[in-house]
Amino acid sequence: MALKTFKRGTVAPERKEATRNQAIQKSSVPEKVYLPLAEGPGEPAKPVVKKGDEVKAGQLLAEAQGNWGLPVRASISGTVEGIVERALVSGQSGKAIVIAAAGEESSPALEPLGEKIEDLDPAAIITRVQEAGILGMGGAAFPAHIKLAPPEGVTIDTVIINGAECEPYLTCDEKIMEEKPEEIVKGLQILMQATGAKEGIIGVKGHKKKALEGLEKAAEGLPAIRTCALADKYPQGAEKMLIDAILRRRVPKGGLPFQVGVVVNNVQTAVAVKEAVLDGQSLLKRVVTVTGSGVNEPKDIEVYVGTLAAEVVEMAGGLKEEAGKVVHGGPLMGISQHNLDFPLGKSTAGLLILSEEEAHLPREWECIRCARCVDNCPMFLNPISLANFSQFDRLEDMERFSIMECIECGTCSYICPAKKPLVQRIILGKGALRAAQRKNAGRD
């Protein structure tokens, strides 16, 4: 059977061998957790606890603000030490609630909505997803409940579960698919019930045989749910590429998946939805890949949300002497960090520790006009022109050449023989254009 894929893109070495054949390790309760009041595009949550309060795992700490906002719930039981300013994975600082551990986990703080998925009220599912603090766990941190409530008049016919995990080094999603296929399928059923979708598809790389077999077995007797084997191409995990590969539908320029009748969620998000709806469990933990040449014992670890990166790296045997760079996420779309003194969030898929030799940036050369960045861009953009416009603050040209359509996958930088930091310059250009648009609209 031919593997499904999209046009353009590239093939990047996987480098997943260090963690691929290991089971998920469960972490012990950390001494402290730091829970940001904001993760994702929504407004910061409003605290309802104060210093000295005793809290239980799953207890509400801060109320969601606005439709896009998410509540903050305690990932461990303990004592509130205060609300502090912390460095976060975005590279910026923000306020976080600090909890010092005291005791083990407690029972779920939410009541299960029911046992029969087909009897669940769609509106109640969407409310529960928000109450549980669930967001996109593939890295985008988009509020999950927003995806499940498209504008009035929009029909969702398909829910796709994203198991592509195309970013090199990372295996946390692959491990979840191997160890929790039944939970993923139940989560998909719940998402279909919430959206009214008649079809559910789980997209998985074709060479991940164990994951595919487990998911197919879990979906036996469910004719509305199927798996789809995908080609090993990057960035197959980007939702627009995934929709194109599986359904041959193109999301319009500047559009979102709901405009072609589709909702896309990550495999870990599907598990979190199942646990919130059927088990009454808020999103308190997630699986993170800790790997790279700079860490002693690469592994996938189920960690408590808010655990400091330094503690998680110690669970993987600590740093090697030659460790030289820390990346939050994978090598192509991840964000470099100054140190390990930041808390892991719900959207943290990986911690990549590279050696000094690997972390060394190559010399940038003059563009040789080979057009590889153009030929391989999955969004059909002109990366070298966009990067140049960004360098020289040519805002009108950036907008004219559709810079905001860039999904920041890093394909252009990866394949550039001149080693130009194209995606980094494009990201800076997008930020400058957004700032100018806000200023023109009178919001700054």
C-alpha positions in Angstrom: 0.0 0.0 0.0 1.3 3.4 -1.0 2.2 5.7 1.9 0.4 9.0 2.0 2.3 12.3 1.9 2.2 15.9 0.7 4.0 17.9 -2.0 7.5 19.3 -1.3 9.1 19.1 2.1 12.3 17.1 2.8 13.6 14.0 4.5 15.5 14.5 7.7 17.5 11.8 9.6 15.3 10.6 12.5 17.9 10.0 15.2 15.4 8.4 17.4 17.3 5.2 18.2 18.4 6.2 21.7 14.8 6.2 23.1 12.7 4.3 20.5 13.0 0.9 22.2 12.5 1.9 25.8 9.2 2.0 27.8 8.0 5.3 29.2 9.5 6.0 32.7 7.3 7.5 35.3 8.9 10.3 37.3 8.7 10.7 41.1 6.9 13.7 42.6 9.2 16.7 42.2 10.1 18.9 45.2 8.4 21.9 43.6 6.5 22.8 40.5 6.1 26.1 38.8 2.8 26.5 37.0 2.6 29.5 34.6 -0.6 31.5 34.6 -0.5 31.5 30.8 0.5 28.9 28.3 -0.7 29.4 24.8 -2.4 32.4 23.2 -5.2 32.9 25.8 -5.2 35.5 28.6 -3.4 34.7 31.9 -5.5 32.9 34.4 -6.7 34.7 37.6 -5.3 33.1 40.8 -7.8 31.9 43.4 -5.2 30.7 45.9 -2.6 32.6 48.1 0.7 31.9 49.7 0.4 29.2 52.5 -2.7 27.5 51.0 -2.7 23.7 51.1 -3.8 22.2 47.7 -4.5 18.8 46.3 -3.4 17.5 42.8 -6.1 18.6 40.3 -7.4 21.5 42.5 -8.1 24.8 40.8 -5.4 27.4 41.4 -6.4 30.0 38.8 -9.6 30.6 36.9 -9.6 30.9 33.1 -10.1 34.4 31.7 -11.9 34.8 28.3 -13.0 32.2 25.9 -9.5 31.3 24.9 -8.1 31.1 28.4 -7.3 28.0 30.3 -7.5 27.4 34.1 -4.4 26.4 36.1 -4.7 23.3 38.2 -2.2 21.8 40.7 -0.2 19.1 39.2 0.9 17.9 42.7 -0.4 18.1 46.2 1.4 20.5 48.5 1.6 24.1 49.8 1.4 27.3 47.7 4.7 29.1 48.2 3.6 32.1 46.2 3.3 33.6 42.8 6.6 34.5 41.2 8.1 35.8 38.0 9.8 33.0 36.2 11.7 32.4 32.9 9.5 30.3 30.7 10.1 28.1 27.7 9.1 30.8 25.3 12.2 32.7 26.2 10.2 35.3 28.0 9.3 35.6 31.7 5.9 35.3 33.2 4.1 34.7 36.5 3.8 31.2 37.9 2.3 29.6 40.9 4.8 27.7 43.0 3.8 24.6 44.9 6.1 22.8 47.3 5.3 19.0 47.4 3.6 17.4 50.4 2.3 13.9 50.0 1.2 11.8 47.0 -1.4 12.4 44.4 -5.0 12.6 45.4 -8.2 11.4 43.6 -9.4 13.3 40.5 -10.8 16.7 41.2 -13.5 16.4 38.4 -16.4 14.1 38.1 -16.5 11.7 35.1 -19.1 12.8 32.5 -20.3 9.3 31.9 -19.4 5.9 30.6 -21.1 5.7 27.2 -19.4 8.1 24.7 -22.4 8.1 22.4 -24.6 9.5 25.2 -22.3 12.4 26.1 -23.5 15.9 25.4 -21.1 17.7 22.9 -21.3 21.0 24.8 -20.5 19.3 28.1 -17.4 17.6 26.4 -16.1 21.0 25.2 -16.7 22.6 28.6 -14.8 19.7 30.3 -11.9 20.0 27.9 -11.5 23.6 28.9 -12.0 22.9 32.7 -9.3 20.3 32.5 -6.8 22.8 31.0 -6.2 20.8 27.9 -4.2 22.3 25.0 -2.4 21.1 21.9 0.3 18.8 23.2 2.2 18.5 20.0 3.9 21.8 20.7 1.6 24.5 19.4 -0.2 25.0 22.8 -3.5 25.9 21.0 -6.5 25.6 23.4 -8.2 22.3 22.6 -11.7 23.5 23.4 -11.5 26.2 20.7 -10.8 23.6 18.0 -13.9 21.7 19.1 -16.2 24.7 18.7 -15.9 26.1 15.2 -18.0 29.1 14.0 -21.7 28.6 13.6 -22.7 27.1 10.3 -19.4 25.1 10.0 -19.6 21.4 9.6 -16.8 19.1 10.8 -16.8 15.8 9.0 -13.4 14.4 10.0 -11.2 14.4 13.1 -7.6 13.5 12.5 -5.3 12.4 15.3 -1.7 13.4 14.6 0.8 10.6 15.3 3.3 11.6 12.6 5.9 12.9 15.1 8.2 14.0 12.2 10.6 16.1 14.4 14.0 14.3 14.7 15.0 12.8 18.1 11.5 12.9 19.6 9.7 9.6 20.4 7.2 10.5 23.1 4.2 10.3 20.8 5.4 7.0 19.4 5.6 5.5 22.9 2.1 6.8 23.8 0.8 5.1 20.6 2.5 1.8 21.6 1.5 1.9 25.2 -2.0 3.6 25.2 -3.7 2.8 21.8 -7.1 2.1 23.5 -7.0 5.5 25.2 -6.1 7.2 22.0 -9.1 5.6 20.2 -11.5 6.5 23.0 -10.2 10.0 22.9 -10.8 10.1 19.2 -14.4 8.9 19.7 -15.0 11.6 22.3 -13.6 14.3 19.9 -15.9 13.0 17.1 -18.9 13.1 19.5 -18.0 16.7 20.4 -17.7 17.9 16.8 -20.3 15.7 15.2 -17.6 14.2 12.8 -18.6 11.0 11.1 -15.0 9.9 10.4 -11.9 9.6 12.6 -8.4 9.0 11.2 -5.1 8.4 13.0 -2.1 9.3 10.9 1.1 7.4 11.7 4.4 7.0 9.9 4.3 3.7 8.0 7.5 2.4 9.5 6.1 2.6 13.1 4.6 -0.9 12.8 4.0 -1.6 16.5 2.1 1.7 16.9 0.0 1.1 13.8 -0.8 -2.5 14.7 -1.9 -1.5 18.3 -4.1 1.3 17.0 -5.7 -0.9 14.4 -6.5 -3.5 17.0 -7.9 -0.9 19.4 -10.2 0.4 16.6 -11.5 -3.1 15.6 -15.3 -3.0 15.4 -15.4 0.8 15.0 -16.0 1.3 11.2 -15.9 5.1 11.5 -12.3 5.0 12.7 -9.2 4.0 10.7 -5.5 4.5 10.6 -3.5 6.0 7.7 0.1 5.1 7.0 2.2 8.2 6.2 5.5 8.6 4.3 8.6 9.5 6.3 8.8 13.1 5.3 9.3 16.4 7.1 7.1 18.3 8.1 4.5 15.6 7.9 3.3 16.5 11.4 2.2 20.0 10.5 -1.6 19.9 10.5 -2.0 21.5 7.0 0.4 18.9 5.6 -1.4 16.1 7.4 -4.8 17.2 6.0 -3.3 17.4 2.5 -1.6 14.0 2.8 -4.6 12.1 4.2 -7.6 13.8 2.7 -6.2 15.8 -0.3 -7.8 18.9 1.0 -5.9 22.2 1.0 -6.5 24.7 3.8 -7.0 28.1 2.2 -4.4 30.8 2.5 -4.6 32.3 5.9 -7.2 29.7 6.9 -7.6 27.0 9.5 -8.5 23.3 9.3 -12.2 23.9 10.2 -12.6 25.6 6.8 -12.1 22.3 5.1 -14.3 20.4 7.7 -11.4 19.0 9.7 -10.2 19.1 13.4 -6.6 17.9 14.1 -5.4 16.9 17.5 -2.1 15.3 18.8 -2.1 11.7 20.2 -1.3 12.9 23.7 -4.1 15.5 23.5 -6.5 12.6 22.6 -5.4 10.7 25.7 -5.8 13.8 27.9 -9.4 14.3 26.5 -10.3 10.7 27.3 -8.9 11.0 30.9 -10.8 14.3 31.5 -14.1 13.1 30.1 -14.3 9.5 31.2 -12.0 9.5 34.3 -12.4 13.1 35.7 -8.6 13.7 35.5 -7.2 17.1 34.6 -4.1 17.5 32.5 -1.4 17.2 35.2 1.3 15.1 33.4 2.7 14.5 30.0 5.4 12.4 28.3 8.6 14.2 27.3 11.5 12.9 25.3 14.8 13.8 27.0 17.6 12.9 24.5 20.7 14.0 22.6 24.4 13.5 22.7 24.8 15.7 25.7 22.6 13.6 28.1 23.8 10.4 29.8 20.6 8.2 29.6 18.2 9.3 26.9 14.6 8.3 27.7 10.9 9.2 27.5 9.6 10.3 30.9 6.1 11.0 32.1 6.6 14.2 34.1 4.4 16.4 36.2 3.6 19.7 34.5 5.7 22.5 36.0 8.7 20.4 36.9 12.0 22.2 36.3 13.9 21.1 33.2 17.0 20.5 35.4 15.2 17.9 37.5 13.9 16.1 34.4 17.4 16.0 32.9 18.7 14.4 36.2 16.0 11.7 35.7 17.8 11.0 32.4 21.2 10.5 34.1 22.2 14.2 34.0 24.4 16.1 31.6 27.6 14.9 30.0 30.7 17.1 30.3 30.5 17.9 26.6 26.9 19.2 26.8 26.8 22.5 25.0 23.2 23.4 24.0 19.7 23.0 25.4 16.7 23.0 23.0 13.1 23.0 24.2 11.4 20.7 21.6 13.2 19.2 18.6 16.2 20.4 16.5 14.1 21.9 13.6 11.3 23.7 15.4 12.5 23.9 19.0 13.7 27.0 21.0 17.2 27.2 22.4 17.4 27.9 26.1 20.0 29.7 28.2 20.0 27.1 30.9 17.8 24.4 32.5 16.1 26.7 35.0 12.7 26.7 33.4 9.5 24.7 34.1 8.2 22.2 31.5 4.7 23.0 30.2 1.8 21.0 28.9 3.1 21.5 25.3 6.7 20.4 26.1 7.3 17.4 23.8 11.1 17.2 24.2 14.3 18.4 25.8 17.2 18.0 23.4 20.7 18.3 24.8 23.4 18.7 22.2 27.2 18.4 22.6 29.4 21.4 22.1 30.5 20.0 18.7 27.0 19.5 17.5 25.8 22.9 18.8 28.5 24.8 16.9 26.8 27.0 14.3 28.3 26.7 10.8 29.6 29.7 8.9 27.0 31.4 6.8 27.9 31.8 3.1 26.5 33.9 0.3 23.3 32.6 -1.3 24.2 30.5 -4.4 20.7 30.9 -5.9 20.1 27.1 -5.9 16.4 27.6 -5.0 16.3 24.6 -2.8 14.5 26.5 -0.1 11.8 27.4 -2.6 11.6 23.9 -4.1 11.2 22.3 -0.7 9.0 24.8 1.2 5.7 22.9 2.0 3.8 26.2 2.1 5.0 27.2 -1.5 6.7 30.3 -0.2 10.0 32.0 -1.2 12.1 31.7 2.1 15.2 33.4 0.9 13.3 36.5 -0.2 11.3 36.6 3.0 14.5 36.3 5.1 16.1 39.2 3.1 13.0 41.3 3.5 13.1 40.7 7.2 16.8 41.7 7.5 16.1 45.0 5.9 12.7 45.7 7.6 10.8 45.7 4.3 7.4 45.2 5.9 5.2 45.7 2.8 7.2 43.1 0.9 7.0 40.6 3.7 3.2 41.0 3.7 3.0 40.9 -0.1 5.0 37.6 -0.2 2.8 36.1 2.5 5.3 35.8 5.4 2.5 34.9 7.8 1.8 31.7 5.9 5.2 30.3 7.1 4.6 27.5 9.6 8.2 27.8 10.9 9.1 24.2 10.2 12.7 25.0 9.5 12.9 23.0 6.2 14.5 25.9 4.4 17.3 26.4 7.0 17.9 22.6 7.1 18.4 22.2 3.4 20.2 25.5 2.7 23.8 24.7 1.4 24.8 28.3 2.3 23.8 27.6 6.0 21.6 30.7 6.1 19.4 31.0 9.2 16.3 31.5 7.0 13.5 30.4 9.4 15.0 32.4 12.3 15.0 35.6 10.1 11.5 34.8 8.9 10.3 34.4 12.6 11.8 37.8 13.4 10.1 39.3 10.4 6.7 37.9 11.4 7.1 39.4 14.8 8.0 42.8 13.3 5.0 42.7 11.0 2.6 41.8 13.8 4.0 44.7 15.9 3.5 47.1 13.0 0.0 45.9 12.4 -0.9 46.3 16.1 0.5 49.8 16.1 -1.5 50.7 13.0 -4.6 49.4 14.6 -4.0 51.6 17.6 -3.5 48.6 20.0 0.0 49.6 21.1 
